[in-house]
Amino acid sequence: MSSSIDATLIEAGNPATSPERLRQLSAWKPLEERKLLRQLIAANPNAEDELLLEIASEYPDQVANNPRFQERLLSGDPWWQSCESSSLLQLIAVIGKSVPDAARDHLVKLLWAELTDSPISINLEAHQTESADIDCDLPATREGLVDFLSFAGILEENEGSTVDIKKWSGSHLGTATLVLKRECSSSAKTDYSIKVKLSIASFVATISRGEGHCKCESINLQTWDRSRWDLENYETPEDREFLEQEILEALFDDIEKPRFSVSMSCVVEENCANLTAAGHGKPQSAAGLLSVIKSLGIEDGSSIDLPKLPCFDYELDFTPGGQGYWGIDAVTPSPQGWSFDESLDGFGAGSITATGPSGSSYEEEVHEPGQDQEYTKATLCESLTMRLCDGHFNASELLKLIEKALQ
């Protein structure tokens, strides 16, 4: 270090140096030398009060222990009213509990004003849900029979098990019994023989399932209501096909059709919003402001605890809706072999489709949900370090100082 700066450092620390000269030295260049000078000036009892309060943001310990500042503390003078927030924060953190309550109240006032000077940018995650029912109008075909028996759950039962077949009114219509279930590991195929017994007829349906697809291979008619179908001979293929179709149509006219309840949701991860001071709930104490700042977080990306911030309102800076992707969360009931898909726009309007094990599809129109979006998982989109105390401190420094000063 040159002899000229050595002499200047001695001058900065000398109590006999005039206040005007100390003010000049506090603006010394270059910066590294200025820091050394300002540290000495902070402890110099001949420095002006205004200069000491200015330097306190950098060297609070030296200012707090400066005899000139000590005299001011004892005088009862409201020195804090002349402080910038960065200096006042540092001094209160150093002085501790002996600082006048009015000084801490003034710091609360300054920090709240800086915090709410302009809207705070945040991000919200938007959630929306809706539900819809799919009523499957099964065709009176072998494909429809496969989908119906799968929905009834008989394919998942053990041999000898029986399930009820109900009318659309809920009353008993007949039964379906799993007579045979044979699995072939080499072909990943399963064959079923299911006896369906109705008041109008009984038959055995042979179904094969493999590679996610089911097919009714045959229907063997055993009995039928001859007063209803009075033809004497049903041995020709044409006659059997005709009778099979008649029985299926009679069955599907009466049965309770499959109904699925589908729950869907939409999540939009990026929704920009602004926090502004509400007309109520303003923190009136140091503890209240400390709670607010902790709930906000300091750094960009910090999680925000919105329920703990009644002093703020948030407003989205776009029109909600029309910007998300919907997905199916749950389907009730959920029989094996059925699959479900949705084709919804960002507003939740479109259709949902149920596809049975036979490959047949059943579509239901869906309208926009009536309920509003729910916004959760708020995070900061900016760092509060540039908003509070003129950017004098980084995030960790700022939080530690605020905690120490406001507790």
Summary of the structure (lengths in Angstrom):
residues: 407
radius of gyration: 40.0
end to end distance: 42.5
largest distance: 132.0
contacts: 1219
relative contact order: 0.14
helix: 37%
strand: 31%
